[in-house]
Amino acid sequence: MFDIELLNYNPDTPPFYVALVTALFAFFLSSLIAITYEFTTKSIYRKAHFLQSIVMISIVAATVMQAIGDSLAIGLGMLGALSIIRFRTVLDDPRNITFMFASLAAGIACGVLGYVIALTGTLVFCLVAIVLRFSPMSNANELIGEIKLQVPKDETQQAIIETQLKKHCRNFELNQLRFLNPKRIKGVTNDGLPTIEEISRENLQEFTYLVRLRYAATVTALTNSLKEIEGLEGLRLNFKKQPTKL
């Protein structure tokens, strides 16, 4: 019966069975995309509402395409009606936008009865996402580190530091260079009188680097390597994940 209904399909008045099969097939494909997203995403910031949106948006797209059919007037009217709605949801991660568009494309293809196109595109998309998940492009180490170290004032110190960084870092760049001023430390004597102690740092300079570690490198190995620099006075490391935004 489904075959007869599909063969007699009229874009202006689609039968109930065609609309039902289209919506269910769009739901099946978008579910595959959502499962692939869940399996290939490493970030712990995965919201359940986003996964639900991936599943449901293809059904909405398929319904809209069937409602438009071959009518230009309905298409323009639908475009005007949808333009009234202002979507202000921000997707910071470009990868999330890609999955949303994949589900939307699957729904559009189902809405115009392009089941083979929708199935092929969805399977290839999911396969590529899984392959990228286990490839070097998956960005296994997303931590960006800030390193601050104080060394004697010498023109050769920068080259020495960057030599050590090249051993453990995939990328690094000099973010700041400061020449330190004398440091004043407030204290209290045994008699309770306030004292100020001034520490001279005229011979010190402070380098600040932004670094990204190599895949097999560790923070401990990087720290031990930097401690080998002669004249090192202070070393601070801070690693955190940087948000990915367009």
C-alpha positions as a Python dict, from the first residue, in 0.01 Angstrom:
ca = {
    (1, 'M'): (0, 0, 0),
    (2, 'F'): (291, 235, 76),
    (3, 'D'): (431, 180, -275),
    (4, 'I'): (96, 267, -435),
    (5, 'E'): (65, 582, -228),
    (6, 'L'): (420, 689, -308),
    (7, 'L'): (370, 633, -681),
    (8, 'N'): (52, 841, -676),
    (9, 'Y'): (215, 1117, -472),
    (10, 'N'): (79, 1465, -539),
    (11, 'P'): (298, 1745, -393),
    (12, 'D'): (-4, 1970, -347),
    (13, 'T'): (-207, 1714, -148),
    (14, 'P'): (26, 1449, -2),
    (15, 'P'): (-154, 1139, 134),
    (16, 'F'): (-147, 1058, 504),
    (17, 'Y'): (69, 747, 460),
    (18, 'V'): (331, 941, 263),
    (19, 'A'): (345, 1210, 529),
    (20, 'L'): (371, 948, 802),
    (21, 'V'): (648, 750, 630),
    (22, 'T'): (838, 1072, 561),
    (23, 'A'): (819, 1191, 922),
    (24, 'L'): (922, 850, 1060),
    (25, 'F'): (1212, 818, 817),
    (26, 'A'): (1330, 1170, 905),
    (27, 'F'): (1308, 1073, 1273),
    (28, 'F'): (1516, 758, 1209),
    (29, 'L'): (1791, 946, 1025),
    (30, 'S'): (1810, 1229, 1278),
    (31, 'S'): (1832, 971, 1558),
    (32, 'L'): (2136, 821, 1386),
    (33, 'I'): (2292, 1167, 1371),
    (34, 'A'): (2217, 1229, 1740),
    (35, 'I'): (2366, 891, 1841),
    (36, 'T'): (2676, 967, 1635),
    (37, 'Y'): (2708, 1307, 1802),
    (38, 'E'): (2683, 1147, 2147),
    (39, 'F'): (2944, 885, 2059),
    (40, 'T'): (3197, 1116, 1891),
    (41, 'T'): (3177, 1419, 2121),
    (42, 'K'): (3442, 1432, 2394),
    (43, 'S'): (3325, 1743, 2571),
    (44, 'I'): (3133, 1693, 2894),
    (45, 'Y'): (2917, 1995, 2810),
    (46, 'R'): (2653, 1801, 2620),
    (47, 'K'): (2303, 1928, 2684),
    (48, 'A'): (2007, 1693, 2652),
    (49, 'H'): (1802, 1968, 2488),
    (50, 'F'): (2056, 1997, 2207),
    (51, 'L'): (2034, 1623, 2136),
    (52, 'Q'): (1655, 1648, 2133),
    (53, 'S'): (1678, 1941, 1892),
    (54, 'I'): (1893, 1736, 1653),
    (55, 'V'): (1627, 1464, 1649),
    (56, 'M'): (1323, 1691, 1614),
    (57, 'I'): (1449, 1951, 1366),
    (58, 'S'): (1455, 1701, 1078),
    (59, 'I'): (1086, 1620, 1135),
    (60, 'V'): (1006, 1990, 1129),
    (61, 'A'): (1204, 2038, 807),
    (62, 'A'): (1034, 1739, 641),
    (63, 'T'): (691, 1870, 743),
    (64, 'V'): (764, 2218, 608),
    (65, 'M'): (889, 2081, 274),
    (66, 'Q'): (578, 1866, 232),
    (67, 'A'): (354, 2161, 322),
    (68, 'I'): (521, 2376, 57),
    (69, 'G'): (515, 2110, -215),
    (70, 'D'): (553, 2259, -563),
    (71, 'S'): (367, 2579, -479),
    (72, 'L'): (574, 2894, -514),
    (73, 'A'): (308, 3101, -339),
    (74, 'I'): (304, 2871, -35),
    (75, 'G'): (684, 2874, -27),
    (76, 'L'): (697, 3255, -21),
    (77, 'G'): (424, 3264, 241),
    (78, 'M'): (607, 3010, 455),
    (79, 'L'): (927, 3213, 422),
    (80, 'G'): (749, 3526, 537),
    (81, 'A'): (587, 3346, 829),
    (82, 'L'): (915, 3194, 949),
    (83, 'S'): (1093, 3531, 920),
    (84, 'I'): (867, 3661, 1196),
    (85, 'I'): (1026, 3416, 1440),
    (86, 'R'): (1363, 3538, 1567),
    (87, 'F'): (1600, 3257, 1662),
    (88, 'R'): (1848, 3386, 1917),
    (89, 'T'): (2002, 3056, 2025),
    (90, 'V'): (2383, 3079, 2003),
    (91, 'L'): (2587, 2770, 1913),
    (92, 'D'): (2945, 2850, 2008),
    (93, 'D'): (3097, 2528, 1873),
    (94, 'P'): (3108, 2508, 1490),
    (95, 'R'): (3087, 2130, 1519),
    (96, 'N'): (2748, 2155, 1688),
    (97, 'I'): (2622, 2373, 1405),
    (98, 'T'): (2740, 2109, 1155),
    (99, 'F'): (2537, 1836, 1326),
    (100, 'M'): (2233, 2060, 1338),
    (101, 'F'): (2261, 2132, 966),
    (102, 'A'): (2308, 1760, 893),
    (103, 'S'): (1980, 1679, 1066),
    (104, 'L'): (1812, 1969, 888),
    (105, 'A'): (1941, 1850, 549),
    (106, 'A'): (1816, 1496, 616),
    (107, 'G'): (1471, 1631, 695),
    (108, 'I'): (1463, 1846, 381),
    (109, 'A'): (1565, 1550, 164),
    (110, 'C'): (1293, 1334, 320),
    (111, 'G'): (1039, 1611, 271),
    (112, 'V'): (1091, 1604, -107),
    (113, 'L'): (1086, 1220, -107),
    (114, 'G'): (1462, 1199, -164),
    (115, 'Y'): (1492, 900, 67),
    (116, 'V'): (1799, 756, -106),
    (117, 'I'): (1977, 1092, -92),
    (118, 'A'): (1882, 1140, 273),
    (119, 'L'): (1995, 789, 373),
    (120, 'T'): (2321, 807, 177),
    (121, 'G'): (2410, 1151, 307),
    (122, 'T'): (2332, 1058, 667),
    (123, 'L'): (2534, 734, 657),
    (124, 'V'): (2835, 905, 499),
    (125, 'F'): (2814, 1194, 746),
    (126, 'C'): (2800, 960, 1047),
    (127, 'L'): (3084, 746, 910),
    (128, 'V'): (3307, 1052, 857),
    (129, 'A'): (3228, 1178, 1209),
    (130, 'I'): (3331, 841, 1356),
    (131, 'V'): (3652, 831, 1150),
    (132, 'L'): (3744, 1185, 1260),
    (133, 'R'): (3677, 1085, 1621),
    (134, 'F'): (3973, 845, 1612),
    (135, 'S'): (4197, 1054, 1386),
    (136, 'P'): (4459, 1312, 1491),
    (137, 'M'): (4209, 1580, 1383),
    (138, 'S'): (3998, 1499, 1689),
    (139, 'N'): (4217, 1739, 1888),
    (140, 'A'): (4286, 1502, 2178),
    (141, 'N'): (4465, 1772, 2380),
    (142, 'E'): (4247, 2085, 2387),
    (143, 'L'): (4414, 2241, 2692),
    (144, 'I'): (4580, 2577, 2635),
    (145, 'G'): (4850, 2652, 2889),
    (146, 'E'): (4988, 2981, 3018),
    (147, 'I'): (5346, 2965, 3137),
    (148, 'K'): (5511, 3245, 3334),
    (149, 'L'): (5879, 3219, 3420),
    (150, 'Q'): (6135, 3463, 3552),
    (151, 'V'): (6489, 3441, 3421),
    (152, 'P'): (6796, 3668, 3425),
    (153, 'K'): (6810, 3953, 3177),
    (154, 'D'): (6994, 3806, 2883),
    (155, 'E'): (6925, 3814, 2509),
    (156, 'T'): (6986, 3440, 2486),
    (157, 'Q'): (6721, 3346, 2744),
    (158, 'Q'): (6431, 3355, 2498),
    (159, 'A'): (6605, 3112, 2264),
    (160, 'I'): (6685, 2879, 2556),
    (161, 'I'): (6323, 2881, 2675),
    (162, 'E'): (6179, 2818, 2329),
    (163, 'T'): (6422, 2531, 2275),
    (164, 'Q'): (6270, 2357, 2577),
    (165, 'L'): (5917, 2440, 2466),
    (166, 'K'): (5971, 2286, 2122),
    (167, 'K'): (6041, 1949, 2284),
    (168, 'H'): (5700, 1929, 2451),
    (169, 'C'): (5468, 2178, 2279),
    (170, 'R'): (5287, 2150, 1950),
    (171, 'N'): (5232, 2527, 1932),
    (172, 'F'): (5351, 2816, 2144),
    (173, 'E'): (5371, 3192, 2121),
    (174, 'L'): (5519, 3468, 2333),
    (175, 'N'): (5230, 3658, 2489),
    (176, 'Q'): (5412, 3904, 2716),
    (177, 'L'): (5762, 4013, 2817),
    (178, 'R'): (5813, 4221, 3131),
    (179, 'F'): (6114, 4371, 3302),
    (180, 'L'): (6047, 4344, 3674),
    (181, 'N'): (6056, 4629, 3922),
    (182, 'P'): (6165, 4599, 4286),
    (183, 'K'): (5911, 4411, 4496),
    (184, 'R'): (5797, 4537, 4835),
    (185, 'I'): (5683, 4290, 5099),
    (186, 'K'): (5499, 4410, 5410),
    (187, 'G'): (5562, 4231, 5737),
    (188, 'V'): (5542, 4262, 6113),
    (189, 'T'): (5828, 4245, 6364),
    (190, 'N'): (5818, 4049, 6690),
    (191, 'D'): (5720, 4370, 6865),
    (192, 'G'): (5420, 4416, 6635),
    (193, 'L'): (5572, 4700, 6432),
    (194, 'P'): (5505, 4704, 6057),
    (195, 'T'): (5805, 4661, 5828),
    (196, 'I'): (5856, 4689, 5455),
    (197, 'E'): (6117, 4476, 5286),
    (198, 'E'): (6222, 4564, 4933),
    (199, 'I'): (6352, 4289, 4707),
    (200, 'S'): (6553, 4402, 4409),
    (201, 'R'): (6462, 4233, 4080),
    (202, 'E'): (6657, 4458, 3846),
    (203, 'N'): (6830, 4162, 3684),
    (204, 'L'): (6510, 3966, 3614),
    (205, 'Q'): (6271, 3952, 3321),
    (206, 'E'): (5941, 3764, 3303),
    (207, 'F'): (5825, 3572, 2995),
    (208, 'T'): (5462, 3468, 2945),
    (209, 'Y'): (5391, 3201, 2683),
    (210, 'L'): (5071, 3044, 2556),
    (211, 'V'): (5133, 2678, 2472),
    (212, 'R'): (4955, 2368, 2345),
    (213, 'L'): (5117, 2038, 2442),
    (214, 'R'): (5202, 1760, 2200),
    (215, 'Y'): (4980, 1453, 2200),
    (216, 'A'): (5224, 1240, 2404),
    (217, 'A'): (5360, 1522, 2621),
    (218, 'T'): (5272, 1582, 2986),
    (219, 'V'): (5271, 1887, 3210),
    (220, 'T'): (5516, 1714, 3447),
    (221, 'A'): (5770, 1655, 3171),
    (222, 'L'): (5737, 2016, 3053),
    (223, 'T'): (5786, 2147, 3408),
    (224, 'N'): (6096, 1936, 3468),
    (225, 'S'): (6241, 2050, 3138),
    (226, 'L'): (6189, 2418, 3216),
    (227, 'K'): (6342, 2378, 3561),
    (228, 'E'): (6669, 2286, 3392),
    (229, 'I'): (6707, 2645, 3265),
    (230, 'E'): (6996, 2810, 3445),
    (231, 'G'): (6899, 3107, 3659),
    (232, 'L'): (6527, 3027, 3668),
    (233, 'E'): (6369, 3222, 3955),
    (234, 'G'): (5994, 3157, 3929),
    (235, 'L'): (5775, 2922, 3727),
    (236, 'R'): (5396, 2915, 3709),
    (237, 'L'): (5182, 2699, 3482),
    (238, 'N'): (4808, 2725, 3428),
    (239, 'F'): (4622, 2499, 3184),
    (240, 'K'): (4256, 2534, 3094),
    (241, 'K'): (4025, 2452, 2808),
    (242, 'Q'): (3958, 2737, 2571),
    (243, 'P'): (3605, 2768, 2426),
    (244, 'T'): (3573, 2708, 2054),
    (245, 'K'): (3379, 2990, 1892),
    (246, 'L'): (3318, 3110, 1541),
}
